[in-house]
Amino acid sequence: MADAVSIALLYPELLGTYGDGGNATVLAQRLRWRGTPVEVVDVTAGEPVPDSCQVYLMGGGEDGPQALAVRELKAGGALNRAVDAGAAVLAVCAGYQILGREFLGPDGRPHEGLGLLDCSTTRGEGPRRVGELVATPDDSLGIPDLTGYENHAGVTTLGAGARPLGRVVVGRGNDSGNGTEGIVSGRVVGTYLHGPVLARNPALADLILSWVVGPLDLVDDEDVDVLRRERMAAARRPNPIAATRRWGRRHISG
């Protein structure tokens, strides 16, 4: 497709446990609403990753598929080359951990990541970090509070000079003791926010798109704003997990 914005969804069969592939749908539709042609490329395991796309997306998954994904990415090197050339990346949960310096594999031992982000992930103690997650973004990003849900066992520690995506208001986020959630480095974003995160946070979607296509016209996000207000309110109630289940039953059953 001539002059189309190219979006690569990496390994949806490995890193698609939480529906994060929906982030590709959100980005593509927000471009179409603005009359911008777009091409979404699904890259499955064993296929070469193109290094010429403008946006790359990775989602959450289990330990085994996560380890396989990082092996393939390291062997090909395409994602690192694409970032060096100016591509934007959004990596969620397991994908976020893969982009760091180190994470724990299914064997319980540290595995080397891609080194695109200055962070390392270890296994946290106690139960998994599960539930609604709200974070106030870094001021430099110029976007409103982020909403989503988290489901991870990892604890991610940022390097001394790394910039977090935001500060936790509700939930655990990186859970490294300093109240941070995610990380931003250049045009690379790592986060524990599911939802999919871009469906819940269109301002973040537009920020990522603006990095590769420039300033964007406004679109009508009234329906999403209603959902955001409801999710923010639910997250701040005493039992946000129960509130999430009630919301799902109410909206799916009808």
MIZA-260569 format. One record per residue (C-alpha): x, y, z. Coordinates in Angstrom, 2 decimals. Example, Ala and Ser with C-alpha at 12.3 -4.5 7.8 and 13.67 -1.06 7.14 Angstrom:
REM MIZA-260569
SITE       x       y       z
SITE   12.30   -4.50    7.80
SITE   13.67   -1.06    7.14
***
This chain:
REM MIZA-260569
SITE       x       y       z
SITE    0.00    0.00    0.00
SITE    1.71    3.17   -1.23
SITE    2.60    5.70    1.47
SITE    0.74    3.68    4.11
SITE    1.78    3.75    7.74
SITE    3.05    0.26    8.52
SITE    2.27   -1.31   11.90
SITE    3.86   -4.64   12.84
SITE    2.14   -6.84   15.41
SITE    4.86   -9.18   16.63
SITE    4.09  -12.79   17.52
SITE    0.37  -12.49   18.35
SITE    0.20  -16.26   18.90
SITE    2.98  -16.05   21.51
SITE    2.32  -12.64   23.06
SITE   -1.44  -12.34   22.76
SITE   -2.68  -13.83   26.04
SITE   -4.43  -10.63   27.20
SITE   -5.84   -9.31   23.94
SITE   -3.05   -6.79   23.44
SITE   -3.28   -7.34   19.70
SITE   -6.20   -4.94   19.91
SITE   -3.64   -2.13   20.11
SITE   -2.96   -2.65   16.40
SITE   -6.68   -2.32   15.65
SITE   -6.87    0.92   17.63
SITE   -3.87    2.52   15.92
SITE   -5.06    1.49   12.47
SITE   -8.60    2.80   13.01
SITE   -7.40    6.13   14.41
SITE   -5.33    6.62   11.29
SITE   -8.24    5.66    9.01
SITE  -10.51    8.15   10.77
SITE   -8.02   10.81    9.73
SITE   -7.82    9.60    6.15
SITE   -4.33    8.13    6.51
SITE   -3.72    4.78    4.77
SITE   -2.39    2.06    7.04
SITE   -1.11   -1.48    6.75
SITE   -1.04   -3.92    9.69
SITE    1.48   -6.73    9.39
SITE    1.05   -9.78   11.64
SITE    4.42  -11.46   12.18
SITE    4.19  -14.98   13.56
SITE    6.99  -17.08   15.06
SITE    9.40  -18.37   12.45
SITE    8.70  -15.51   10.05
SITE   11.27  -12.77    9.47
SITE   10.48   -9.50   11.22
SITE   10.54   -6.58    8.78
SITE   12.83   -3.74    9.82
SITE   11.02   -1.09    7.74
SITE    7.77   -0.69    9.70
SITE    7.01    2.56   11.50
SITE    5.31    1.11   14.59
SITE    5.91   -2.22   16.37
SITE    3.59   -3.76   18.94
SITE    4.22   -6.57   21.45
SITE    1.83   -7.95   24.04
SITE    1.72  -10.14   27.11
SITE    2.28  -13.88   27.25
SITE    3.50  -16.78   29.34
SITE    7.14  -17.51   30.21
SITE    7.79  -20.15   27.53
SITE    6.44  -18.14   24.58
SITE    8.20  -15.05   25.95
SITE   11.55  -16.85   25.87
SITE   10.90  -18.07   22.31
SITE    9.97  -14.55   21.18
SITE   13.17  -13.01   22.51
SITE   15.30  -15.71   20.89
SITE   13.78  -14.98   17.50
SITE   14.10  -11.22   17.92
SITE   17.72  -11.45   18.99
SITE   18.58  -13.80   16.12
SITE   17.11  -11.50   13.47
SITE   17.96   -8.11   14.99
SITE   15.25   -6.39   12.95
SITE   13.52   -4.68   15.87
SITE   16.74   -3.11   17.12
SITE   17.54   -1.89   13.60
SITE   14.04   -0.44   13.24
SITE   14.33    1.46   16.52
SITE   17.72    2.82   15.44
SITE   16.00    4.07   12.28
SITE   13.28    5.90   14.24
SITE   10.45    3.40   14.59
SITE    8.06    3.59   17.56
SITE    7.47    0.57   19.81
SITE    4.75   -0.21   22.34
SITE    5.51   -3.30   24.42
SITE    3.13   -4.61   27.09
SITE    3.86   -6.94   30.01
SITE    5.99   -9.83   28.68
SITE    6.87   -7.69   25.66
SITE    7.97   -4.90   28.00
SITE   10.24   -7.29   29.89
SITE   11.77   -8.59   26.64
SITE   12.88   -5.07   25.66
SITE   14.87   -4.62   28.86
SITE   18.34   -5.79   29.74
SITE   17.29   -8.95   31.57
SITE   14.22  -10.97   32.59
SITE   13.53  -14.35   34.16
SITE   12.81  -17.22   31.78
SITE   10.67  -20.33   32.32
SITE   13.70  -22.07   33.85
SITE   13.83  -19.45   36.61
SITE   17.18  -18.12   35.41
SITE   17.96  -14.64   34.05
SITE   17.71  -14.31   30.27
SITE   19.23  -11.49   28.26
SITE   16.72   -9.09   26.73
SITE   17.04   -6.87   23.68
SITE   18.54   -3.96   25.62
SITE   16.24   -1.37   24.08
SITE   15.08   -0.25   27.53
SITE   17.16    0.45   30.63
SITE   15.37   -1.93   32.98
SITE   15.57   -5.46   34.38
SITE   12.83   -7.78   35.59
SITE   12.96  -10.31   38.41
SITE   10.32  -12.56   39.95
SITE    8.40  -10.79   42.69
SITE    7.44  -12.33   46.01
SITE    3.86  -13.08   47.03
SITE    0.80  -13.26   44.78
SITE    0.65  -11.99   41.22
SITE    0.03   -8.31   40.65
SITE   -3.55   -8.45   39.41
SITE   -6.22   -5.77   39.16
SITE   -6.99   -2.29   37.92
SITE   -3.99   -0.03   37.33
SITE   -4.09    3.77   37.11
SITE   -1.00    5.89   36.53
SITE   -0.28    9.59   36.10
SITE    2.01    9.95   33.07
SITE    5.33   11.77   33.06
SITE    4.65   15.50   32.57
SITE    6.70   15.60   29.39
SITE    4.21   13.34   27.61
SITE    1.32   15.77   27.91
SITE   -1.42   13.13   28.18
SITE   -4.07   12.42   30.86
SITE   -4.00    9.64   33.45
SITE   -3.64    6.13   32.09
SITE   -6.07    3.34   32.89
SITE   -5.85   -0.42   32.38
SITE   -5.41   -3.65   34.27
SITE   -2.30   -5.60   35.21
SITE   -1.63   -9.32   35.56
SITE    2.05  -10.15   36.12
SITE    4.46  -11.76   38.56
SITE    7.48   -9.71   37.53
SITE    9.07   -6.78   39.32
SITE   10.77   -4.36   36.94
SITE   13.55   -2.07   38.13
SITE   14.47    0.94   36.01
SITE   18.03    2.14   35.50
SITE   19.18    5.24   37.37
SITE   18.57    7.56   34.43
SITE   15.49    5.86   32.99
SITE   12.21    7.77   32.66
SITE    9.06    5.99   33.88
SITE    5.92    6.12   31.79
SITE    4.12    7.34   34.90
SITE    3.52    7.19   38.64
SITE    1.15    4.63   40.11
SITE   -2.12    5.96   41.54
SITE   -3.88    2.57   41.89
SITE   -2.25   -0.83   41.52
SITE    1.36   -2.00   41.49
SITE    2.94   -1.20   38.10
SITE    6.68   -1.89   38.07
SITE    6.38   -2.72   41.80
SITE   10.05   -1.95   42.43
SITE    9.42    0.17   45.50
SITE    9.40    3.66   43.97
SITE    5.83    3.87   42.68
SITE    6.63    3.84   38.98
SITE    4.74    2.28   36.07
SITE    6.36    1.43   32.76
SITE    9.17    3.24   31.00
SITE    9.69    5.59   28.04
SITE   12.94    5.84   26.10
SITE   12.83    7.88   22.91
SITE   10.00    6.36   20.90
SITE    9.93    3.10   22.84
SITE    7.25    2.56   25.50
SITE    7.05   -0.35   27.94
SITE    4.06   -0.82   30.25
SITE    2.13   -3.33   32.33
SITE   -1.20   -1.82   31.22
SITE   -3.59   -4.18   29.45
SITE   -7.07   -3.29   28.32
SITE   -5.94   -3.10   25.48
SITE   -4.08   -0.06   26.75
SITE   -4.64    2.02   23.59
SITE   -8.39    1.32   23.59
SITE   -8.59    2.71   27.10
SITE   -6.13    5.54   26.47
SITE   -6.57    7.12   23.03
SITE   -4.28   10.02   23.94
SITE   -1.41    7.55   24.30
SITE   -2.33    6.02   20.94
SITE   -2.24    9.43   19.29
SITE    1.05   10.31   20.98
SITE    2.67    7.20   19.52
SITE    1.21    7.91   16.09
SITE    2.38   11.51   16.21
SITE    5.95   10.29   16.65
SITE    5.84    8.73   13.18
SITE    3.32   10.83   11.21
SITE    3.49   14.24   12.88
SITE    0.63   16.34   14.35
SITE   -2.82   14.75   14.21
SITE   -6.28   16.21   13.75
SITE   -8.68   15.70   16.65
SITE  -11.26   12.90   16.52
SITE  -14.40   12.37   18.59
SITE  -13.53   10.25   21.65
SITE  -16.71   10.91   23.62
SITE  -17.61    7.21   23.97
SITE  -14.12    6.34   25.14
SITE  -14.19    9.20   27.63
SITE  -17.31    7.69   29.20
SITE  -15.56    4.33   29.55
SITE  -12.44    6.00   30.98
SITE  -14.43    7.81   33.65
SITE  -16.16    4.59   34.66
SITE  -12.92    2.62   34.82
SITE  -11.16    5.35   36.82
SITE  -14.02    5.43   39.30
SITE  -14.08    1.63   39.57
SITE  -10.34    1.49   40.17
SITE  -10.63    3.90   43.07
SITE  -13.38    1.90   44.79
SITE  -12.32   -0.38   47.69
SITE  -12.38   -3.59   45.61
SITE  -11.48   -2.74   41.99
SITE  -11.17   -6.42   40.94
SITE  -14.74   -7.12   41.99
SITE  -15.80   -3.89   40.27
SITE  -14.16   -5.06   37.05
SITE  -16.08   -8.34   37.15
SITE  -19.37   -6.54   37.76
SITE  -18.69   -4.19   34.83
SITE  -17.92   -7.15   32.54
SITE  -21.09   -9.03   33.46
SITE  -23.23   -5.92   32.99
SITE  -21.83   -4.99   29.57
SITE  -21.37   -8.46   28.08
SITE  -24.63  -10.12   29.19
SITE  -26.90   -7.61   27.43
***
